Amino acid sequence: MSAPDKKIVVKKLNQKYGFFLSTIKGKQIMYQGVSSEKRIVVCTPYS
């Protein structure tokens, strides 16, 4: 089973939850976002 492309994962999360996810400095596959005082950290598949 192949891992989904990380760009697709980030795009879907942005659309569903209204976050603007940006990469965490020094981390290629980790993203963070803030919306309405809620913070999300996501580790995407490495592809």
Phi, psi and omega in degrees: 000127181272153179278143177293152178298136184296331177295322178292317180300312181297316180299314180297318178295318177301316182292316185289318187252354177075019176271152166255105183273132176232156182293147175278132183307127179084359181238119183282332186246006180248136183232154176222155178205156179228136177207127179051047179064012175253141182240140177232140174236131185233133171255114184271163176294145177270115181224000000 
